[in-house]
Amino acid sequence: MTTYFIRRFLLAFPTFIGITLIAFTIIQFVPGGPLEQEIIRLKMGVNQMGEAGAGSNAGVASGGTTIPAEALEEMKAYYGYDKPVILNFRIWNPQAHVDRYMAAVLREDSIKTRQAELTALLERTRQGEDTTPLRARVAHLREEIKALREDIDARRDHVIACADIAVPALLKVALAEGGIRDDQREKAVDLLIKRLDLPVWTSQDLPTKLEQVRKWAATHEAPGTGPLAKVWKTFSYGRYGSWLIRIFHLDLGKSHRYSRPVWEVMKSKFPVSIYFGVVGLVLVYSVCIPLGVWKAVKHGSTFDTASSVIVFIGYSIPGWALGAVLLVLLGGGSFWDVFPLGGFRSEDWEFFSLGRKIWDQVYHTILPIIAWEIGSFASMTILMKNSLMENLSSDYVRTAFSKGLSERRVVFLHALRNSLIPLATGLGHLIGIIFVGSYLIEKVFNIDGFGLLGFNSLIHRDYPVVLASMVIGSVIRLLGNILSDMIYAAIDPRIRFK
């Protein structure tokens, strides 16, 4: 038994890795993420400023609104998009990436030439010259400028993705005695300032920045670039690896939407979801087990048939849809104003007496708990009935009846215990709902719990919160499944996992 549970705990780790890896990868490739949204907002702001100041010619001349490479680099680093998604193989050849970037820097001269030509052509159009070849040349120049800048930015991104492994190659360029142009040297120095966190601004003059780089090189050693270091950094310098390492350090990141640590955002939501989960779990088991036993004993009766119809109707209705219907019918929508439209408690709940607090909490719980547990209620009742009927037809039950034992003793002492085993299968899932809530139910009833937080984070692309929700939910489900196995063994001593 002990060996089995040790294996289960060990297997939980690769299972967790698989779950998070798939979900993380999908999230990274979903369009319209936080970086794209921030770029759109920034470009819209630049356009508005240009229109307000009637000075948008520079942006037009350069082929449209663009974002400086350093600003884009800062944004990518903030949102974690400055690294490959999973494995970072670029660190194995940082010198090649630095050389390609330095060669691309030389293309800035070509961009300046095209910008000057584009400005001249735009001036001709403002003077009234508007011919088809002229418009075609303007469009072609803009495309060329855009392609050149994208190529330079892409090569810069490759150097940035190499992280501190690229420091030795960048130092060679920055400290080279000859054969290096000032613009190339300055680009290398700017990357070193960011990478080494040197006490100087990239906007300062080149000699000042270069002096700080020389001071660092004289007092520090370049980061290790051995094979073992590269193997480790291939994983840890990817987005998934760096995120997973932070997770194991209990660092869930920082919410982009709330600008606060994710754990601070989440911890206040747990009590709400746990409350509804615990209440629902107690109600489901306290009602479904007796109801399932009674249906099994009265199998084929009018009560069994009528209750089965009601149960299956409830099972066929999604909880969130039932919640919306209940709000319309009983929440003051189009019919009766019996229950509140939503929320966890009344706004002035803190000022109520103890008795009124209890009633107000129950008052706000009835409709959500019905919608929350309608599916589990139906499935648990039928599962309990079918399991008990199967055991009642077993040989050991017939033997007990033949010995003259009463029906109550046979059902509750012999058959019921074995019939409870299948019900433990869903306990891991139910425990997950207890802790992480229900996204759609909390949305329908506007309950500010863990589920609603996850829903809103998904809508607003707050990926740190979404990923943290996935991590917490996965861990709880995995532990819940192990707990289900333990309950198996507690219910039936014959079960031994070998």
C-alpha positions in Angstrom: 0.0 0.0 0.0 2.7 2.5 1.0 4.7 1.6 -2.2 1.6 2.3 -4.3 1.0 5.7 -2.9 4.6 6.6 -3.2 4.4 5.7 -6.9 1.2 7.7 -7.3 2.9 10.8 -5.7 5.9 10.4 -8.0 3.7 10.0 -11.1 1.8 13.1 -10.2 4.9 15.2 -11.0 5.2 14.2 -14.7 1.5 14.4 -15.0 1.6 18.0 -13.7 4.4 18.7 -16.2 2.3 17.4 -19.1 -0.8 19.3 -18.1 1.0 22.6 -17.6 3.2 22.2 -20.7 0.2 21.7 -23.1 -1.8 24.5 -21.6 1.1 26.9 -21.4 2.0 26.3 -25.1 -1.5 26.8 -26.2 -1.8 30.0 -24.3 1.4 31.4 -25.7 0.2 31.0 -29.3 -3.3 32.5 -28.8 -3.5 35.7 -30.8 -4.4 39.0 -29.1 -2.3 38.4 -26.0 -1.2 41.1 -23.6 1.8 42.2 -25.6 -0.2 42.6 -28.8 -2.8 44.6 -26.9 -0.2 46.8 -25.4 1.4 47.4 -28.8 -1.9 48.4 -30.3 -2.7 50.8 -27.5 0.8 52.4 -27.8 0.5 52.8 -31.6 -3.0 54.4 -31.1 -1.5 56.8 -28.6 1.3 57.7 -31.0 -1.1 58.3 -33.8 -3.4 60.5 -31.7 -0.4 62.6 -30.5 0.7 62.9 -34.1 -2.7 64.1 -35.2 -3.0 66.5 -32.3 0.4 68.1 -33.1 0.0 67.9 -36.8 3.4 66.3 -36.9 2.8 62.8 -38.2 5.1 63.2 -41.2 8.0 61.5 -39.5 5.9 58.4 -38.8 4.6 58.4 -42.4 8.0 58.8 -43.8 9.3 55.9 -41.9 6.6 53.6 -43.3 3.9 54.0 -40.6 3.8 54.2 -36.9 6.7 52.2 -35.4 7.8 51.4 -31.9 11.5 51.8 -31.0 13.4 48.6 -30.6 14.4 49.3 -26.9 10.7 50.1 -26.0 9.6 46.9 -27.7 12.4 45.0 -25.9 11.2 46.3 -22.5 7.6 45.3 -23.3 8.6 41.8 -24.4 10.7 41.3 -21.3 7.8 42.5 -19.0 5.4 40.1 -20.6 7.9 37.3 -20.9 8.0 37.2 -24.7 11.8 37.8 -25.0 12.5 34.0 -24.9 11.5 31.0 -27.0 8.4 29.2 -25.8 9.9 25.9 -24.5 13.5 25.1 -25.3 16.1 27.9 -26.0 18.5 26.4 -28.5 19.9 29.8 -29.4 22.2 29.8 -26.5 24.3 27.1 -28.1 25.7 29.5 -30.7 25.6 33.0 -29.3 28.6 34.3 -31.3 26.7 33.6 -34.6 23.6 35.5 -33.4 25.7 38.5 -32.3 27.6 38.5 -35.6 24.4 38.4 -37.6 22.9 41.2 -35.5 26.1 43.4 -36.0 25.8 42.8 -39.8 22.2 43.8 -39.7 23.1 47.0 -37.9 24.9 48.1 -41.0 21.6 48.1 -42.8 20.6 51.2 -40.9 22.4 53.2 -43.6 20.1 51.6 -46.2 17.0 52.5 -44.1 18.1 56.1 -43.8 18.7 56.3 -47.6 15.2 54.9 -48.2 13.6 57.2 -45.6 15.2 60.3 -47.3 13.9 59.1 -50.7 10.4 58.5 -49.2 10.3 62.0 -47.6 11.2 63.5 -51.0 8.5 61.6 -52.8 5.9 62.5 -50.2 6.9 66.2 -50.6 6.2 65.9 -54.3 2.8 64.4 -53.6 2.0 67.4 -51.3 2.9 69.8 -54.1 0.2 68.2 -56.4 2.2 65.6 -58.2 0.1 62.4 -58.0 1.0 59.8 -60.5 0.6 56.0 -60.4 4.4 55.3 -60.6 5.0 57.7 -57.7 2.4 56.1 -55.5 3.8 52.6 -56.4 7.3 53.7 -55.4 6.1 55.2 -52.1 4.3 51.9 -51.2 7.4 49.9 -52.3 9.7 52.0 -50.1 7.5 51.6 -47.1 7.5 47.8 -47.5 11.3 47.8 -47.8 11.8 49.9 -44.7 9.4 47.7 -42.8 11.1 44.5 -43.9 14.6 45.8 -43.0 13.5 46.9 -39.6 11.7 43.7 -38.9 14.9 41.8 -39.8 17.0 43.9 -37.6 14.6 43.6 -34.6 14.4 39.8 -35.1 18.2 39.4 -35.0 18.3 41.6 -31.9 15.6 39.4 -30.3 17.8 36.3 -31.0 20.7 38.0 -29.2 18.5 38.9 -26.3 17.2 35.3 -26.1 20.7 34.1 -25.5 20.6 35.9 -22.2 23.9 36.1 -20.3 25.4 33.4 -22.6 25.8 36.2 -25.2 27.8 38.4 -22.8 31.3 37.2 -23.9 30.4 37.7 -27.6 29.0 41.2 -26.9 32.1 42.1 -24.9 34.2 41.3 -27.9 32.3 43.8 -30.0 32.2 46.5 -27.3 35.9 46.3 -26.4 37.3 45.6 -29.8 40.2 47.9 -30.8 39.4 48.2 -34.5 37.2 46.9 -37.3 34.0 47.9 -35.5 31.9 50.9 -36.3 30.6 53.2 -33.6 27.0 52.3 -34.3 27.8 48.6 -34.0 29.7 49.1 -30.8 26.9 51.2 -29.3 24.3 48.5 -30.0 26.5 45.9 -28.3 27.0 48.3 -25.3 23.3 49.0 -25.0 22.6 45.2 -24.8 25.3 44.8 -22.2 23.9 47.6 -20.1 20.5 45.9 -20.0 21.9 42.4 -19.5 24.4 43.3 -16.8 22.2 46.0 -15.1 25.0 48.6 -15.3 24.6 52.0 -13.5 24.2 54.0 -16.7 21.4 55.0 -19.1 21.4 53.8 -22.7 20.5 57.4 -23.7 23.9 58.7 -22.5 26.9 59.2 -24.8 28.9 56.2 -26.0 32.2 57.0 -24.1 30.3 57.2 -20.8 28.5 53.9 -21.4 31.7 52.2 -22.7 33.5 53.2 -19.5 31.0 51.4 -17.4 31.3 48.3 -19.5 35.1 48.3 -19.1 34.8 48.7 -15.4 32.5 45.6 -15.3 34.8 43.6 -17.5 37.8 44.4 -15.2 36.1 43.2 -12.0 33.8 40.4 -13.2 34.1 37.2 -15.1 31.8 36.4 -18.0 29.0 33.8 -17.2 29.9 30.2 -17.7 29.3 28.8 -21.2 30.2 25.2 -20.6 28.1 22.3 -22.0 26.4 21.6 -18.6 25.5 25.2 -18.2 24.1 25.4 -21.7 22.0 22.2 -21.2 20.4 23.6 -18.1 19.9 27.1 -19.7 18.4 25.5 -22.8 15.4 24.7 -20.6 15.5 27.4 -17.9 15.9 30.2 -20.4 12.8 29.3 -22.3 9.4 30.8 -21.3 8.0 27.6 -20.0 11.2 26.6 -18.0 11.6 30.0 -16.4 7.9 30.0 -15.5 8.0 26.5 -14.1 11.1 27.3 -12.0 9.2 30.3 -10.5 6.2 28.1 -9.7 8.4 25.6 -7.8 9.7 28.6 -5.8 6.0 29.4 -5.0 6.2 32.6 -7.2 3.0 32.7 -9.2 4.0 36.0 -11.0 2.4 39.4 -11.2 -1.0 40.1 -12.6 -0.9 42.3 -15.7 -4.4 43.5 -15.0 -4.2 44.2 -11.3 -0.5 45.1 -11.1 -0.2 43.0 -8.0 1.3 39.6 -7.1 -1.0 36.8 -8.4 -1.3 35.2 -5.0 -2.5 38.4 -3.4 -5.2 38.6 -6.1 -6.2 35.0 -5.6 -6.2 34.4 -1.9 -9.2 36.6 -1.1 -11.3 34.6 -3.6 -10.7 31.1 -2.1 -13.1 31.4 0.9 -16.0 32.2 -1.4 -15.5 29.2 -3.7 -14.7 26.9 -0.8 -17.9 27.9 1.0 -20.1 27.0 -2.0 -18.0 23.8 -2.7 -18.3 22.5 0.9 -22.0 23.3 1.1 -22.6 21.6 -2.2 -20.5 18.6 -1.3 -22.4 18.0 2.0 -25.8 18.5 0.3 -24.9 16.1 -2.6 -23.7 13.2 -0.4 -26.3 13.7 2.3 -29.2 13.7 -0.2 -28.0 11.5 -3.1 -26.9 8.5 -1.0 -30.3 8.1 0.9 -32.2 8.8 -2.4 -30.1 6.3 -4.4 -30.6 3.7 -1.7 -34.3 4.3 -1.6 -34.6 4.1 -5.4 -32.7 0.8 -5.4 -34.9 -0.7 -2.8 -38.0 0.6 -4.6 -36.8 -0.2 -8.1 -39.6 -0.2 -10.6 -42.0 1.6 -8.4 -43.8 4.8 -9.2 -41.5 6.7 -6.9 -38.4 5.3 -8.7 -39.8 6.2 -12.1 -40.9 9.7 -11.1 -37.7 10.5 -9.4 -35.6 9.2 -12.3 -37.5 11.5 -14.7 -36.7 14.5 -12.4 -33.1 13.4 -12.0 -32.4 13.0 -15.7 -34.1 16.3 -16.5 -31.8 18.0 -14.0 -28.8 16.2 -15.4 -29.6 17.3 -19.0 -29.6 21.0 -18.0 -26.3 22.8 -17.8 -25.8 24.4 -14.4 -25.1 27.9 -15.7 -28.2 27.8 -18.0 -30.3 26.7 -15.1 -28.9 29.5 -13.0 -29.9 32.1 -15.7 -33.4 30.6 -15.8 -33.7 30.7 -12.0 -32.6 34.4 -11.9 -35.3 35.3 -14.5 -38.0 33.3 -12.7 -37.1 34.0 -9.0 -34.6 36.9 -9.0 -37.0 39.7 -9.8 -36.5 39.4 -13.6 -39.8 38.8 -15.4 -41.7 36.9 -12.7 -41.2 36.6 -8.9 -38.8 38.6 -6.8 -37.9 35.9 -4.2 -34.1 35.7 -4.3 -31.3 38.2 -4.9 -30.0 38.7 -8.4 -26.5 37.5 -7.4 -23.6 38.3 -5.2 -22.1 36.4 -2.2 -23.7 38.6 0.5 -25.6 41.9 0.9 -23.5 45.0 0.7 -24.2 45.9 4.4 -23.8 42.4 5.7 -21.2 43.4 8.2 -23.7 45.5 10.1 -26.3 42.7 10.5 -27.0 40.8 13.7 -25.8 37.2 13.9 -29.1 35.7 13.0 -29.7 38.1 10.1 -26.2 37.4 8.8 -26.9 33.6 8.8 -30.2 34.2 7.0 -28.7 36.6 4.5 -25.9 34.1 3.7 -28.5 31.3 3.2 -30.6 33.7 1.1 -27.7 34.3 -1.3 -26.7 30.6 -1.4 -29.9 28.8 -2.4 -30.0 29.6 -6.2 -26.2 29.3 -6.8 -26.0 26.0 -5.0 -28.9 24.6 -7.0 -27.2 25.5 -10.2 -23.8 24.5 -8.9 -24.7 21.0 -7.9 -27.6 20.0 -10.2 -25.4 17.8 -12.5 -23.5 16.2 -9.6 -26.8 15.6 -7.8 -28.2 13.6 -10.7 -25.1 11.6 -11.5 -24.5 10.7 -7.8 -28.1 9.5 -7.3 -28.1 7.2 -10.3 -24.6 6.0 -9.5 -25.6 5.2 -5.9 -28.7 3.3 -7.1 -27.0 1.3 -9.8 -24.1 0.3 -7.5 -26.4 -0.8 -4.7 -28.6 -2.8 -7.1 -25.5 -4.6 -8.5 -24.4 -5.5 -5.0 -27.9 -6.6 -4.0 -27.8 -9.2 -6.8 -24.4 -10.6 -5.6 -24.0 -14.0 -4.0 -23.0 -12.7 -0.6 -26.2 -10.7 -0.3 -28.3 -13.7 -1.2 -26.4 -15.7 1.3 -27.2 -13.1 4.0 -30.9 -13.2 3.1 -30.9 -17.0 3.3 -29.5 -16.8 6.8 -32.6 -14.9 7.9 -31.1 -11.5 8.2 -33.5 -8.5 7.9 -33.6 -6.5 4.8 -32.4 -3.4 6.6 -29.4 -5.2 8.0 -28.5 -6.7 4.7 -28.9 -3.4 2.8 -27.1 -1.1 5.2 -24.6 -3.4 6.8 -23.5 -5.6 3.9 -24.4 -4.1 0.5 -24.2 -0.3 1.2 -20.5 -0.3 2.2 -19.4 -1.9 -1.0 -21.8 0.3 -3.0 -20.1 3.4 -1.8 -16.8 2.5 -3.5 -17.7 4.0 -7.0 -18.8 7.2 -5.3 -15.3 7.8 -4.2 -14.2 7.9 -7.8 -15.6 11.5 -8.3 -14.3 12.8 -5.0 -11.1 14.2 -6.6 -13.2 16.1 -9.1 -15.5 17.4 -6.4 -12.6 18.6 -4.3 -11.3 20.5 -7.3 -14.6 22.3 -7.6 -14.5 23.1 -3.8 -11.2 24.9 -4.1 -11.3 26.4 -7.6 -15.0 27.1 -8.0 -17.1 27.1 -11.2 -16.3 29.7 -13.8 -19.7 30.0 -15.4 -21.8 29.6 -12.3 -19.9 32.4 -10.5 -20.2 34.5 -13.7 -24.0 34.1 -13.9 -24.5 34.9 -10.2 -21.8 37.5 -10.1 -20.1 35.7 -7.2 -16.6 37.2 -6.6 -14.8 33.8 -6.2 -12.0 32.0 -7.7 -14.0 30.9 -10.7 -15.1 34.4 -11.7 -11.5 35.6 -11.3 -10.3 32.9 -13.7 -13.1 33.8 -16.2 -12.3 37.5 -16.1 -8.6 36.9 -16.4 -9.2 34.7 -19.4 -11.3 37.4 -21.1 -8.8 40.1 -20.4 -5.8 37.9 -21.3 -4.3 38.2 -17.8 -2.1 35.1 -18.5 -0.2 35.0 -15.1 -3.6 34.6 -13.3 -4.9 32.1 -15.9 -1.7 30.0 -15.6 -1.8 30.2 -11.8 -5.4 29.0 -11.8 -4.4 26.1 -13.9 -1.6 25.2 -11.6 -3.7 25.3 -8.5 -6.5 23.4 -10.2 -4.2 20.7 -11.5 -2.5 20.1 -8.2 -5.8 19.9 -6.4 -7.2 17.4 -8.9 -4.1 15.3 -8.7 -4.2 15.2 -4.9 -7.9 14.6 -5.0 -7.4 11.5 -7.2 -4.8 10.1 -4.7 -7.3 10.9 -1.9 -9.9 8.9 -3.8 -7.6 5.8 -3.8 -7.1 6.2 0.0 -10.9 6.3 0.5 -11.2 3.1 -1.6 -8.9 1.3 0.9 -10.8 2.8 3.9 -14.2 1.7 2.6 -13.2 -1.8 1.5 -10.3 -3.4 3.4 -10.0 -6.0 0.7 -8.6 -3.4 -1.6 -4.8 -3.4 -1.5 -2.8 -1.6 -4.2 0.2 -3.6 -5.2 
